[in-house]
Amino acid sequence: MNQWKKGIAHWRVGNTLYISVPFTWLMADAEALATEYPNLKTLIGGPGTGQPSQLPEFTPLIHHNPLATFTTRGCPNGCRYCAVPKIEPEFYEVKDFRPAPVICDNNLLAATRKHIVKVIDASKRFRFVDFNQGLEAGRWTADLARLFGQLKCKIRFSLDRPGDADKVIRAIEMTRKHTTKDIGIYVLVGFEDNISQAVEKLELIRSWGIRPTPMRFQKLDAKKKNELCEGWEERDMLDLMKYYSRLRYLEKWSFSEWRDYYCNIRTSGQIEMDLTHHEK
């Protein structure tokens, strides 16, 4: 399932070159790529444009990951840190979605129960299903947990704001009881917080017996990857992402213990620690 193409995807149909851009900082590369095909009509789309896509509906995702699909588009929530409302301003159900084991809907649970049942039934053909983009914890119910429990699947939620913690833990408890123990939690970091607040959220997830997945906030109009928001130093963000993205190997140390050890290596001028050795 982890067949994601890194960066830009492009393909040709007849005399038209289609370029799908996932991030705003790749737009210059996409425009440079278009100049390599002067005899073709070029259409550039995707989240990186910051505008509703002009590419053929649903086709781009196949070129980024052939095992992935959308069954809905958009999201009705309008969160300030999210690009979806700008890129996909209308939420709707895809009537003729292509069944696939990696489901990338921005907010599947905003759909009607009829549509969700249709998605579950279509997914029963796969040995394992990953709800890759996460499900909205506040919309999760015991009924839905039992419905999704018909599949062998991975369920993902997110903790974007500390105030959502109660919703997330309730969703986790229902999932463990009725669906699966295979649960992932995305945690937004770098948006209206600082390193202490981010660590607090990440450690809260760990206290629930789940390894969190830190998701670094990217500015919606960023021209450069990983631009920092106010309140952050680059070294703090790099250390946080390095540690919490490798918890499977590093969790025997606390973040502060690992950071002290790692900082000593940096400041002494030694070569960066060999993770294949120290993470065993």
C-alpha positions in Angstrom: 0.0 0.0 0.0 3.0 2.3 0.5 3.4 3.0 -3.2 3.2 6.8 -3.1 5.1 8.6 -5.7 7.2 11.3 -4.2 6.6 14.7 -5.6 5.1 15.6 -9.0 3.2 13.0 -11.1 2.8 13.6 -14.9 1.3 11.7 -17.8 0.3 12.2 -21.4 -3.0 11.5 -23.1 -2.9 12.3 -26.8 -1.5 15.8 -27.3 -2.1 16.8 -23.7 0.4 16.7 -20.8 -1.1 16.5 -17.4 1.0 17.5 -14.3 -0.3 16.9 -10.8 1.4 19.0 -8.1 0.9 17.9 -4.4 2.7 20.9 -2.8 2.9 24.6 -3.5 6.7 24.6 -3.3 6.9 22.2 -6.3 5.1 24.6 -8.7 8.3 26.0 -10.2 9.4 22.4 -10.9 6.1 21.7 -12.6 6.3 24.8 -14.8 9.9 23.8 -15.7 8.7 20.3 -16.6 6.0 21.8 -18.9 8.6 23.7 -20.9 10.2 20.3 -21.8 7.1 19.5 -23.9 6.6 22.6 -26.1 4.5 20.7 -28.6 1.9 19.5 -26.1 -0.9 21.3 -24.4 -0.2 21.4 -20.7 -2.6 21.2 -17.8 -1.2 21.7 -14.3 -3.4 20.9 -11.3 -3.4 19.4 -7.8 -3.2 20.8 -4.3 0.1 22.6 -5.1 -1.7 25.1 -7.4 -3.8 26.4 -4.5 -6.8 26.3 -6.8 -9.5 23.8 -7.7 -7.9 21.3 -10.0 -8.3 21.5 -13.8 -7.1 17.9 -14.2 -9.5 15.1 -15.1 -11.6 14.1 -12.1 -9.9 11.4 -10.0 -7.3 10.4 -12.6 -4.3 12.1 -10.8 -4.5 9.9 -7.7 -3.8 6.7 -9.7 -0.5 8.2 -10.8 0.5 9.0 -7.3 -0.6 5.6 -5.9 -2.5 3.0 -7.9 -3.8 1.4 -4.7 -5.5 4.7 -3.6 -8.9 6.1 -4.2 -11.3 8.9 -3.2 -15.0 8.1 -2.5 -15.8 11.7 -1.4 -14.3 15.1 -2.2 -13.9 18.1 0.0 -14.8 18.7 3.6 -17.5 20.8 5.2 -15.4 21.8 8.3 -13.4 24.7 6.9 -10.4 24.4 9.4 -8.1 27.4 9.1 -4.9 25.3 8.8 -6.3 23.1 6.0 -6.0 23.7 2.3 -9.0 21.5 1.4 -11.7 24.2 1.6 -9.7 26.3 -0.9 -8.9 23.5 -3.3 -12.1 21.4 -3.0 -14.7 24.0 -1.8 -17.7 21.7 -2.3 -18.2 18.5 -0.3 -19.8 15.7 -2.3 -20.0 11.9 -2.6 -18.4 10.2 -5.6 -21.1 8.0 -7.0 -18.9 5.9 -9.2 -15.7 5.8 -7.1 -13.0 3.2 -7.9 -12.7 0.7 -5.1 -9.2 0.5 -3.7 -7.6 -0.5 -0.4 -6.2 2.9 0.4 -9.0 5.4 1.0 -7.9 9.0 0.9 -11.1 10.9 1.6 -10.6 14.2 3.5 -13.7 13.5 5.6 -15.5 10.3 4.7 -17.7 10.5 7.9 -19.3 13.7 6.6 -21.0 11.5 4.0 -24.4 9.9 4.3 -24.6 6.5 6.1 -25.8 5.1 2.8 -22.6 6.1 1.1 -20.4 4.9 4.0 -22.1 1.5 3.8 -21.4 1.4 0.1 -17.8 2.1 0.7 -17.5 -0.6 3.3 -19.2 -3.1 1.1 -17.0 -2.3 -1.9 -13.9 -2.6 0.4 -14.7 -6.1 1.5 -12.9 -7.5 -1.5 -9.6 -6.4 -0.1 -7.6 -8.3 2.5 -6.7 -5.0 4.3 -8.0 -1.4 4.1 -6.2 1.7 5.2 -8.3 4.8 5.9 -5.2 6.8 5.1 -6.3 10.5 5.6 -7.9 9.9 8.9 -11.5 9.9 10.1 -13.1 12.7 12.1 -13.2 11.6 15.7 -16.2 13.9 16.5 -18.4 12.1 13.9 -17.3 8.6 15.0 -20.0 6.5 16.7 -20.3 3.0 18.1 -22.6 2.1 15.1 -19.9 3.3 12.7 -17.2 1.5 14.6 -19.2 -1.8 14.3 -19.8 -1.1 10.6 -16.1 -0.5 9.9 -15.4 -3.6 12.0 -16.6 -5.7 9.1 -13.2 -5.0 7.5 -9.7 -5.9 8.4 -8.4 -2.3 8.5 -6.3 0.4 10.0 -8.3 3.3 11.5 -6.7 6.8 11.8 -7.8 9.8 13.6 -6.1 13.2 14.3 -5.5 15.4 17.2 -5.1 18.9 15.7 -6.2 21.0 18.7 -5.8 20.1 22.4 -9.5 20.8 23.0 -10.3 17.8 20.8 -8.7 15.3 23.1 -11.9 14.0 24.7 -13.4 13.4 21.3 -10.3 11.5 20.1 -10.1 9.2 23.2 -13.8 8.4 23.0 -13.3 7.4 19.3 -10.2 5.3 20.2 -12.2 3.4 22.9 -15.1 2.7 20.5 -12.6 1.6 17.8 -10.7 -0.8 20.1 -14.0 -2.3 21.3 -15.8 -2.7 17.9 -13.4 -2.3 15.0 -9.6 -2.9 15.4 -6.7 -2.4 17.7 -4.7 -1.1 14.7 -5.1 2.7 15.3 -3.0 5.6 14.2 -3.3 9.2 15.4 -2.0 12.1 13.3 -0.9 15.1 15.4 -0.6 18.6 13.9 2.5 20.4 15.0 3.8 23.8 14.1 0.5 25.6 13.9 -0.3 28.1 16.7 1.8 26.2 19.2 5.3 25.8 20.3 7.6 22.8 21.0 6.3 22.4 24.6 2.7 22.4 23.5 3.4 20.0 20.6 5.3 17.6 22.8 2.3 17.7 25.3 -0.1 16.6 22.5 2.3 13.9 21.3 2.9 12.5 24.8 -0.8 12.5 25.5 -1.3 10.1 22.5 1.5 7.9 23.8 -0.2 7.7 27.2 -3.2 6.2 25.4 -0.9 3.3 24.2 -0.6 4.6 20.6 2.5 5.9 18.8 1.5 9.3 17.4 2.4 10.4 13.9 3.5 14.1 13.9 2.3 16.1 10.9 4.3 19.2 10.3 2.1 22.2 9.4 2.9 23.6 5.9 1.8 27.1 5.1 -1.0 27.1 2.5 1.0 29.3 0.1 4.5 28.1 1.0 7.1 28.7 -1.8 9.6 26.7 0.2 9.2 23.3 2.0 9.0 23.4 5.8 8.7 27.1 6.4 8.4 27.7 10.1 5.6 29.5 11.9 6.0 32.0 14.7 7.2 30.5 17.9 9.4 27.8 16.4 13.1 27.3 15.9 14.2 25.0 13.1 16.3 22.8 15.4 13.3 22.3 17.7 11.1 21.2 14.8 13.8 18.9 13.3 14.5 17.2 16.6 10.8 16.7 17.3 10.1 15.3 13.9 13.1 13.0 14.0 12.2 11.6 17.4 8.5 11.1 17.1 8.7 9.7 13.6 11.0 7.0 14.9 9.3 6.0 18.1 9.4 2.3 17.2 13.1 2.5 17.7 13.6 5.4 20.1 10.8 5.0 22.6 13.0 3.4 25.2 14.2 7.0 25.8 12.1 10.0 26.6 12.2 12.9 24.1 14.3 15.0 26.5 16.7 12.1 27.2 17.2 11.4 23.5 17.5 15.0 22.7 20.2 15.6 25.4 22.1 12.6 24.0 21.7 13.6 20.4 22.7 17.3 21.2 25.9 16.1 22.8 26.8 14.3 19.6 26.0 17.3 17.5 27.9 19.8 19.6 31.0 17.5 20.0 31.3 17.4 16.2 30.8 13.7 15.9 29.1 12.2 12.9 25.3 12.0 13.4 24.3 8.9 15.3 23.9 5.7 13.2 20.3 4.9 13.7 20.6 1.4 12.4 22.9 0.8 15.4 21.4 2.8 18.1 17.7 2.1 17.3 17.9 -1.7 18.0 
